Amino acid sequence: MPKIKPLHWKVIARAFERDGWRLDRIAGDHVVYVKAGYPRPVVFPKEKEIDVFIIKNNLKTARMTRERFFELLGKR
């Protein structure tokens, strides 16, 4: 399994959208995604490189495995 490394926010947003998350709002320089059945939103900053700890925290919030995340990143 490859290591999670810093990624552009648009790449991460595309992966979460493929998993059924939808953009709820943009709050300043942060984007907020929600999904039915999940009590907490996924929030990440609009930055060129999002830190690994933010990606991991959002994966935990979304109850998404690393394998699923890399699978969603690989889809075109």
N, C-alpha and C positions, 0 to 999 in steps of 0.2 A: 504494500500500500504506500503510495507516495506521501510525502510530508505536506501538510497544509502550509502554504506560504502566503505572504501578503498579496492581495489581488485588488484590482480596480473595482470600485463599487458597482459599476454597470455589469460586470461579469457575475458578481454575487447576486445582484438583483435578478438577472436572467435565470440563474439556477433556481432561486426561490420561486419565481413566477412559473417555471416549468413544474414545480412541485405543488402548484395550486394556491400559492400565496398571492395576494393582490395588493397593489399600492393603495394605501388608505389615505395618506397625506404626506406632505413635505413640510417639516417643521424646521425652518431655518436652513441649516446645512445638513440635516438628517432626513432620511427617508424612513417611513414607517409602513411595514407590511403586516397584513392580518390574514387569518384563515379561519374559516368556520370550525368550531370545536376546540379552538386553542384560546385559552384565557388571556395570554400575554402576546403582545405584538413583537415582531422582530424589527429592531431599529439599528441602522448603521449609518455612519457619516458618509457624505458625498466627498470621498477623497480618492486620490490616485492609488494609494496603497492602504488598504484596511489591515490593521494589525491582526496577527494570528489569534490573540486572545479574544478579540471582538468576534471573529468568525466562529471560534469554538463556542463562545457563549451563546451566539445566535443559533448554532446547530443544536445546542442543548435545549434552548427555548422551543425550537421547532421540532424537537424529538426526531432529528434526522441523523442517521449514521454517517460516518465518514465515507463509507462505500457509496451510499446513496448520493451524497454531495458530489463526489467525483464522477459518478455516473451522470448526474444532471449537468455538470460542467462539460462533459464530453459530448453531449448531444448538440446537434446543429440545428 
